[in-house]
Amino acid sequence: MLNPQLRFSPSNIATLKKSLRDRYPQIRSSHLDEAIAASFGFKSYAALRPALLQVGNHARLIVISDHMLLLLRLEELGYQDIKAETLRRHMWDIKFPDRWYDQHLEKAVTKRRLPTAANSQ
């Protein structure tokens, strides 16, 4: 099963949390922090936070968010009424502010792929 990939940045993590809070208002904020950390493979939010601060907004670190790990952590915290398929679809629908790459890099990649004009010489 495919899982959403996103740029590991503070603004994307904040967007993920806000979206989950809007969809599941019954989940406490600190519990969402723990579940989000688990979805990236961290044992706790305390372990995720230094890595996130060190990376900042400028790194191009792409991570996979596993909705099943998020769901398992929420179940450990007492939230039994969340359906896995609904959560998976919701996570795919989130629009993250930090794309995988910025416009400068996108232009450079696009330019490299343009064929050389036949009359360029």
Salt bridges, closest charged atoms under 4 A:
ASP22 OD2 - LYS18 NZ 3.02
ASP33 OD1 - LYS17 NZ 2.82
GLU34 OE1 - ARG73 NH2 3.96
GLU76 OE1 - ARG73 NH1 2.95
GLU85 OE2 - ARG88 NH2 2.54
GLU85 OE2 - ARG89 NE 3.22
ASP102 OD2 - ARG60 NH2 3.06
GLU106 OE1 - ARG99 NH2 2.83
